[in-house]
């Protein structure tokens, strides 16, 4: 079992540079699928369990024979925090969404900021578009016990994986996971070629007209982030918060311009270890 802290992502170290920027330097827009964030083929599972500490969040990846001991250590760490730390278990992954990528960590830190916590209190609702393993939905509902979350992903296996992870955390009553609505998938030929007609997945589709979310997050690729602007803004409640991640620094302004076309916004460009990775948009 091993611990990973933010220091493990130091961009001046070889390991940190590889962890932080490896995926971002890929030919991102060539990836298949409108929300594809990584190849569907999962890498070999790590032999040992991993604990990721991200601010007040501990992400636990149970693997191998040491899973029981690793979880006991994670629970001791959470207990020792005096209630300032919460645990999220991710027993199932599909090659991404483990929490160790720089943009995922950045989003997890952002979820712990005061404006987001306030938006989610008193029954606030979060939507994670491109949810992967469900880590952001699970983190939000673990951090704010009164919040609910809805994860959406183009991959049916991601939806099922996220539901397993929600059950592992006892959060299945407050976290739901879906494919995009039928109207979103009607003309998606890539989805049809890979998974068949969307009617075959009717039970997993997000209901048409879903919206009114106080917080919307999307940690995907810059091309899909730009194309999804109308969809993401439709999901957002008036006065809600929208956070986007997955851009390299030279792609930030183009994305900002894309969203300014739709709405009067206040833009905050966040950085992680001096690297601009996320855009927070406050809806009027």
C-alpha positions as a printed NumPy array, in Angstrom:
array([[  0.   ,   0.   ,   0.   ],
       [  1.264,   3.483,  -0.807],
       [  0.226,   7.05 ,  -0.05 ],
       [  0.216,   9.794,  -2.702],
       [  0.075,  13.448,  -1.678],
       [  0.082,  16.64 ,  -3.714],
       [  3.862,  16.731,  -3.423],
       [  3.966,  13.592,  -5.58 ],
       [  2.771,  15.793,  -8.457],
       [  5.7  ,  18.198,  -8.318],
       [  6.171,  19.25 , -11.986],
       [  9.909,  19.642, -11.442],
       [ 10.291,  15.93 , -10.795],
       [ 10.219,  13.307, -13.544],
       [  7.454,  11.314, -11.824],
       [  5.365,  14.396, -11.137],
       [  5.737,  15.714, -14.666],
       [  4.716,  12.37 , -16.093],
       [  1.677,  12.087, -13.797],
       [  0.474,  15.649, -14.308],
       [  0.955,  16.276, -17.975],
       [  1.103,  12.904, -19.689],
       [ -2.528,  12.824, -20.708],
       [ -2.692,  16.546, -21.438],
       [  0.141,  16.38 , -24.004],
       [ -1.6  ,  13.627, -25.982],
       [ -3.427,  14.355, -29.207],
       [ -6.551,  15.044, -27.216],
       [ -9.103,  15.907, -29.86 ],
       [ -8.329,  12.76 , -31.859],
       [ -9.822,  10.578, -29.114],
       [-13.062,   8.777, -30.097],
       [-16.418,   9.791, -28.695],
       [-17.712,  13.187, -27.729],
       [-16.733,  12.775, -24.085],
       [-13.903,  10.27 , -24.407],
       [-11.182,  11.029, -21.888],
       [ -9.022,   7.914, -22.235],
       [ -8.829,   4.631, -24.121],
       [-11.395,   2.111, -23.015],
       [ -8.732,  -0.561, -22.518],
       [ -7.809,  -0.503, -18.849],
       [ -4.177,  -0.879, -17.776],
       [ -3.203,  -3.711, -15.444],
       [ -4.478,  -3.099, -11.917],
       [ -1.789,  -2.046,  -9.442],
       [ -0.563,  -4.808,  -7.179],
       [ -0.919,  -2.747,  -4.033],
       [ -3.659,  -0.544,  -2.69 ],
       [ -3.222,   3.205,  -3.01 ],
       [ -4.379,   6.046,  -0.76 ],
       [ -4.585,   9.514,  -2.301],
       [ -4.831,  12.48 ,   0.056],
       [ -6.407,  15.512,  -1.666],
       [ -7.022,  18.25 ,   0.877],
       [ -9.73 ,  16.948,   3.181],
       [-10.447,  13.988,   0.92 ],
       [ -8.841,  10.541,   1.05 ],
       [ -9.379,   8.448,  -2.095],
       [ -8.849,   4.732,  -1.473],
       [ -8.079,   2.337,  -4.326],
       [ -8.317,  -1.191,  -2.848],
       [ -6.051,  -3.574,  -4.74 ],
       [ -4.431,  -6.888,  -3.986],
       [ -3.988,  -8.7  ,  -0.715],
       [ -3.334,  -5.586,   1.354],
       [ -6.746,  -3.995,   0.699],
       [ -8.054,  -4.732,   4.199],
       [ -5.001,  -3.327,   5.965],
       [ -4.922,  -0.317,   3.646],
       [ -8.558,   0.519,   4.336],
       [ -7.954,   0.219,   8.071],
       [ -5.105,   2.717,   7.744],
       [ -7.289,   5.04 ,   5.689],
       [-10.025,   4.913,   8.306],
       [ -7.506,   5.657,  11.06 ],
       [ -6.288,   8.659,   9.078],
       [ -9.856,   9.922,   8.647],
       [-10.617,   9.355,  12.336],
       [ -7.46 ,  11.188,  13.384],
       [ -8.538,  14.198,  11.327],
       [-11.333,  14.903,  13.813],
       [-14.007,  15.042,  11.147],
       [-12.079,  17.294,   8.755],
       [-11.398,  14.444,   6.335],
       [-13.658,  12.027,   4.423],
       [-12.956,   8.731,   2.674],
       [-14.03 ,   7.735,  -0.849],
       [-13.533,   4.127,  -1.979],
       [-13.035,   3.306,  -5.662],
       [-13.052,  -0.492,  -5.961],
       [-13.754,  -0.36 ,  -9.705],
       [-11.895,   1.616, -12.362],
       [-11.791,   1.466, -16.147],
       [ -8.312,   2.873, -16.667],
       [ -9.112,   6.439, -15.566],
       [-10.851,   8.322, -12.794],
       [ -8.519,   7.101, -10.054],
       [ -8.038,  10.609,  -8.683],
       [ -4.306,  10.8  ,  -9.327],
       [ -4.476,  12.873, -12.522],
       [ -3.728,  16.555, -12.018],
       [ -7.065,  17.784, -13.362],
       [ -9.001,  15.357, -11.152],
       [ -7.048,  16.513,  -8.108],
       [ -7.687,  20.118,  -9.06 ],
       [-11.409,  19.46 ,  -9.297],
       [-11.374,  17.688,  -5.926],
       [ -9.643,  20.707,  -4.374],
       [-12.17 ,  23.04 ,  -6.038],
       [-15.07 ,  21.031,  -4.623],
       [-13.697,  21.8  ,  -1.16 ],
       [-13.68 ,  25.589,  -1.627],
       [-16.155,  27.692,   0.329],
       [-18.336,  28.841,  -2.647],
       [-18.835,  25.261,  -3.818],
       [-19.518,  23.904,  -0.346],
       [-22.088,  26.656,   0.208],
       [-23.739,  25.919,  -3.151],
       [-24.105,  22.251,  -2.205],
       [-25.387,  22.763,   1.313],
       [-29.104,  22.663,   2.085],
       [-29.85 ,  20.066,  -0.559],
       [-27.6  ,  21.32 ,  -3.336],
       [-27.3  ,  19.222,  -6.507],
       [-24.16 ,  18.487,  -8.543],
       [-23.869,  17.127, -12.084],
       [-20.595,  15.568, -13.264],
       [-20.646,  15.38 , -17.07 ],
       [-18.094,  12.801, -18.157],
       [-18.037,  11.134, -14.75 ],
       [-15.674,   8.192, -15.441],
       [-15.392,   6.319, -12.142],
       [-17.806,   8.703, -10.409],
       [-15.041,  10.092,  -8.193],
       [-16.199,  13.74 ,  -8.335],
       [-19.841,  12.885,  -7.59 ],
       [-18.779,  10.659,  -4.716],
       [-16.358,  13.26 ,  -3.371],
       [-19.013,  16.   ,  -3.408],
       [-21.623,  13.911,  -1.593],
       [-19.088,  12.587,   0.912],
       [-17.914,  16.125,   1.681],
       [-21.446,  17.579,   1.937],
       [-23.894,  15.088,   3.534],
       [-26.947,  17.061,   2.4  ],
       [-25.88 ,  17.164,  -1.271],
       [-26.951,  14.874,  -4.101],
       [-25.093,  14.183,  -7.351],
       [-25.799,  12.958, -10.853],
       [-22.97 ,  11.581, -12.984],
       [-23.264,  11.343, -16.771],
       [-20.945,   9.465, -19.12 ],
       [-20.991,   8.317, -22.733],
       [-19.556,   4.925, -21.748],
       [-22.1  ,   2.376, -20.42 ],
       [-19.295,   0.605, -18.542],
       [-18.427,   3.867, -16.775],
       [-22.032,   4.234, -15.642],
       [-22.034,   0.719, -14.222],
       [-18.59 ,   1.183, -12.651],
       [-19.716,   4.416, -10.971],
       [-22.789,   2.707,  -9.539],
       [-20.609,  -0.016,  -8.018],
       [-18.378,   2.638,  -6.461],
       [-21.392,   4.518,  -5.089],
       [-22.63 ,   1.32 ,  -3.447],
       [-19.17 ,   0.716,  -1.945],
       [-19.439,   4.097,  -0.221],
       [-23.062,   3.752,   0.864],
       [-23.949,   6.699,  -1.397],
       [-26.216,   4.997,  -3.927],
       [-29.254,   6.843,  -2.525],
       [-27.634,  10.235,  -3.145],
       [-25.592,   9.527,  -6.301],
       [-27.197,   8.448,  -9.572],
       [-25.335,   7.71 , -12.804],
       [-26.665,   7.817, -16.342],
       [-25.882,   7.885, -20.03 ],
       [-26.722,  11.215, -21.738],
       [-30.385,  11.743, -22.676],
       [-31.79 ,  10.16 , -25.84 ],
       [-31.819,  13.491, -27.705],
       [-28.074,  13.811, -27.051],
       [-27.326,  10.322, -28.421],
       [-29.684,  10.3  , -31.425],
       [-27.055,  11.53 , -33.872],
       [-23.958,  10.168, -32.146],
       [-22.737,   7.634, -34.711],
       [-19.723,   6.752, -32.587],
       [-21.969,   5.675, -29.711],
       [-24.129,   3.644, -32.109],
       [-21.081,   1.901, -33.607],
       [-19.617,   1.02 , -30.214],
       [-22.666,   0.325, -28.063],
       [-25.687,  -0.065, -30.335],
       [-28.875,   1.991, -30.415],
       [-29.508,   4.173, -27.395],
       [-32.934,   2.537, -27.016],
       [-31.081,  -0.599, -25.92 ],
       [-29.867,   1.403, -22.898],
       [-33.171,   3.115, -22.076],
       [-32.978,   2.331, -18.358],
       [-29.641,   4.139, -18.068],
       [-30.5  ,   7.363, -19.939],
       [-30.656,  10.734, -18.192],
       [-34.244,  12.008, -18.369],
       [-34.92 ,  14.661, -20.973],
       [-35.001,  18.167, -19.584],
       [-32.81 ,  17.396, -16.583],
       [-31.3  ,  20.547, -15.133],
       [-31.33 ,  22.909, -12.217],
       [-27.979,  21.747, -10.86 ],
       [-26.297,  24.124,  -8.435],
       [-22.834,  22.86 ,  -9.453],
       [-21.806,  21.343, -12.791],
       [-18.334,  19.924, -13.403],
       [-16.752,  18.522, -16.56 ],
       [-13.237,  17.101, -16.479],
       [-12.811,  15.914, -20.055],
       [-11.045,  17.166, -23.218],
       [-10.961,  20.69 , -24.675],
       [-12.784,  19.77 , -27.904],
       [-15.777,  18.214, -26.123],
       [-15.745,  21.006, -23.514],
       [-16.237,  23.541, -26.307],
       [-18.907,  21.528, -28.126],
       [-20.788,  20.801, -24.909],
       [-21.205,  24.448, -23.902],
       [-24.98 ,  24.583, -24.653],
       [-25.567,  21.263, -22.875],
       [-23.596,  22.166, -19.743],
       [-25.152,  25.603, -19.455],
       [-28.621,  24.075, -19.85 ],
       [-27.909,  21.784, -16.902],
       [-26.822,  24.699, -14.699],
       [-29.26 ,  26.424, -12.369],
       [-29.398,  30.245, -12.318],
       [-26.604,  31.421, -10.058],
       [-24.919,  28.011, -10.234],
       [-21.235,  27.212, -10.582],
       [-19.674,  25.508, -13.589],
       [-16.094,  24.198, -13.514],
       [-14.26 ,  22.9  , -16.571],
       [-10.957,  21.027, -16.577],
       [ -8.805,  19.275, -19.153],
       [ -7.158,  22.155, -21.013],
       [ -3.56 ,  23.022, -21.611],
       [ -2.644,  26.659, -21.067],
       [ -2.719,  27.584, -24.765],
       [ -6.289,  26.265, -25.07 ],
       [ -7.774,  28.243, -22.193],
       [ -8.655,  31.479, -24.002],
       [-10.404,  29.692, -26.858],
       [-12.578,  27.862, -24.372],
       [-13.294,  31.059, -22.435],
       [-14.406,  32.728, -25.664],
       [-16.679,  29.787, -26.448],
       [-18.548,  30.119, -23.16 ],
       [-18.678,  33.927, -23.223],
       [-20.692,  33.583, -26.41 ],
       [-23.522,  31.994, -24.442],
       [-23.702,  33.806, -21.139],
       [-22.461,  36.784, -19.138],
       [-19.935,  35.198, -16.857],
       [-17.218,  35.91 , -14.359],
       [-14.199,  33.78 , -15.212],
       [-11.642,  32.46 , -12.76 ],
       [ -8.715,  30.601, -14.29 ],
       [ -7.386,  28.261, -11.63 ],
       [ -3.869,  26.897, -11.492],
       [ -2.345,  23.769, -10.049],
       [  1.354,  24.068,  -9.231],
       [  1.549,  27.071, -11.6  ],
       [ -0.163,  25.194, -14.469],
       [ -3.534,  26.616, -15.625],
       [ -5.839,  23.628, -15.859],
       [ -9.357,  24.655, -14.952],
       [-11.894,  27.36 , -15.654],
       [-14.579,  28.194, -13.132],
       [-17.613,  29.928, -14.629],
       [-20.169,  31.633, -12.424],
       [-23.58 ,  31.701, -14.079],
       [-25.515,  34.935, -13.625]])
